[in-house]
């Protein structure tokens, strides 16, 4: 999926505004789809290009869809269309922005929204990295399936440093198996997690994995018996498929 062009016509383009790079990229796709000279024909033998409206299965390289928005309402519409295609969200880019490798700024902003939240139980914890190397900050969590607990993901963001320090002590005191970096713990801590999508996965016994999960809050008010079920995860997954098929 091609969304930008950095070099063309023997010229480095990263300092050119995005609107100019977009026009150059559109012209390249047109040139390769309708070759007029031997160079284009040679390139077409190596790469298969397609433009908007072409059947996706006919090309190995596709032009990423792009649109201009002048209001929050238009952004909402574009976001809904992106999610219907199976994308996680939008990249909002300033039309005057250069291409700056390895740097983040306000010219390019990622827009994502949580798909849903689940109440889950922590089954294993792992020591973090960097400033969290000495605390148990990475939580593997599970949903219920009858009397069984089946893992569906791992999250390491969302809690404060104070909450992580407090929970680390609890997990150290309630470890059931110590594997060094990773510890299995008593499944008694319930957390609420948000996520962007549900995927089929062989990584967990549940057969599912949450994409980009983050911890919303500790659920000290909720018993393990009341956490969400595998059926709820499967229902969310099927709802995603339905939206994508009917879009």
Secondary structure, DSSP 8 states (H G I E B T S, - for coil): -B---SEETTEE-TTS-HHHHHHHHHHHHHHHHS--SHHHHHHHHH--EE-TTS-GGG-SEEB-------SHHHHHHHHHHHHHTT--EEEEE-TT----TT---TTEEEEE---EEEEEEEEEEEE-SGGGTTSEEEEEEEEEETTEEEEEEEE--SS-HHHHHHHHHHHHHTEEEE-SSEEEE-TT-EEEEEESEEEE-SSSTTSEEEES-EEEEE-TTS-GGGS-BHHHHHHHHHHHHHHHHH-
